[in-house]
Amino acid sequence: MPDIPQALANRLREEGDRVIEFFKHLTRDQWGVIVYPQKSDWSMHHLLAHFVSSEIGRKELILNVYNDGKGAPTDFEIDHFNKQEVEKFSAESNDDLLNWFSQERAELIEQVSGMSPQDLNRIGNDPYLGEVVLLEMIRLTYRHLQIHLRDARQFL
C-alpha cells in the first residue's frame, strides 16, 4: 500500500520547485506582465505575492483541520481576503517573496510528511471546496498553483 502522506509531500515538493523555477527565470520586463487583464491588475509580482499568501493560509487551514478544527469559517470571503493579502505582500521584493514561499512550502511538506493515512480523512471547511477531507485540501494546495502558472504562461 502506498504511503499517501509521503506521496502528497513529494508532490508538494515537486510543484513547489516548479513554482520557484518559473519565477526565478522571469526577466525584469516579465515581472510586470499582467496575468489576468480582464479581471485584475495582477502582475507576475502580484501573482507571487498571492502564492505566498496562499501558502501561509493553506498551511494554517491544513493544520487547523489536522488538529481537529473546523477549517475556514463558513462566511469566509476568499476574493476579499486574496485582494487584501496581495496588497500587503506586494510590498516585498521578488527575492524575498521567493524565499518566503520556499520556507512556507518546506514547512507544509514537513507537516504533511508527519501525517498518517487516517489523518487525511479528517473533515473541515475549505474556502473553495467546502466541506472536504484533508486529503483534498492538500491536493488543492498544489493544484491551485498549477492553474495559476498555466494561466501566467499564456501571457509570457
GURO-986253 format. One line per 10 residues: number of its first residue (from 1); their letters; for each residue x, z, y negated of C-alpha. Coordinates in pm, whole numbers. Each point is the difference from the previous one (the first is absolute). Example, Ala and Ser with C-alpha at 12.3 -4.5 7.8 and 13.67 -1.06 7.14 Angstrom:
BEGIN
1 = AS = 1230:780:450; 137:-66:-344 .
***
This chain:
BEGIN
1 = MPDIPQALAN = 0:0:0; 146:-96:-339; 96:266:-251; -259:-92:-264; 126:232:-278; 353:-138:43; -130:-358:3; -184:72:-327; 312:157:-148; 202:-308:98 .
11 = RLREEGDRVI = -258:-227:-159; 5:207:-319; 381:-30:-2; -7:-377:52; -263:-60:-265; 173:236:-242; 324:-194:46; -188:-324:-73; -139:145:-321; 343:110:-117 .
21 = EFFKHLTRDQ = 160:-335:87; -275:-188:-182; 45:192:-323; 380:13:21; 16:-379:-3; -217:-57:-307; 172:-156:-298; -33:150:-347; -265:-263:-88; -194:56:322 .
31 = WGVIVYPQKS = -49:370:-78; -229:-106:-284; -214:-241:204; -367:100:-6; -129:53:353; -377:6:-49; -58:-206:-316; -378:-15:39; -45:371:66; 278:193:-172 .
41 = DWSMHHLLAH = 319:-20:-197; 212:137:284; 350:-143:4; 233:37:297; 124:318:-168; -357:136:-13; -49:-97:363; 305:203:98; -134:291:-207; -324:-35:197 .
51 = FVSSEIGRKE = 196:8:326; 169:327:-99; -329:155:-104; -167:-123:315; 279:132:219; -26:345:-155; -379:2:24; -14:-133:356; 257:256:114; -204:281:-157 .
61 = LILNVYNDGK = -320:-135:156; 156:-31:345; 145:351:-19; -334:138:-116; -182:-146:300; 285:93:237; -36:361:-121; -376:-4:72; -104:-91:-353; -292:-228:-78 .
71 = GAPTDFEIDH = 205:-273:-169; -95:-154:-333; -301:133:-190; -304:-220:56; -29:-64:-374; 362:-114:-32; 23:-304:-229; 288:-204:139; 5:-267:-273; 9:258:-277 .
81 = FNKQEVEKFS = 270:195:184; 212:-314:52; -24:-96:-367; 111:345:-118; 279:26:254; 142:-344:-75; 8:84:-371; 182:325:77; 256:-140:245; 67:-318:-201 .
91 = AESNDDLLNW = 214:202:-238; 264:23:275; 273:-260:50; -12:-248:287; 296:171:169; -156:344:-34; -329:-128:143; 177:-161:296; 188:322:72; -317:203:-33 .
101 = FSQERAELIE = -191:-232:233; 281:18:254; 4:380:-11; -378:31:35; -8:-247:288; 281:185:181; -194:327:-30; -316:-165:136; 192:-150:292; 139:342:85 .
111 = QVSGMSPQDL = -346:157:-12; -162:-269:213; 286:19:252; -79:368:52; -368:-57:79; -152:-2:344; -236:-270:129; -281:258:-25; 76:57:-368; -79:-366:-66 .
121 = NRIGNDPYLG = -362:64:96; -61:245:-286; -271:-128:-230; -5:3:-377; -123:-195:-298; 216:-290:-113; -81:-124:-353; -5:-360:122; -109:23:365; -238:296:-14 .
131 = EVVLLEMIRL = -15:240:295; 267:-109:249; 259:136:238; 348:76:-125; 138:-293:198; -195:-243:-219; 111:176:-318; 363:-43:101; -53:-366:89; -161:-65:-338 .
141 = TYRHLQIHLR = 306:151:-168; 218:-293:106; -271:-265:13; -94:69:-361; 354:-83:-113; 12:-309:223; -308:-138:-176; 146:62:-345; 333:-159:93; -177:-305:136 .
151 = DARQFL = -189:-29:-328; 318:52:-205; 188:-275:184; -264:-250:-109; 100:49:-365; 375:-39:43 .
***
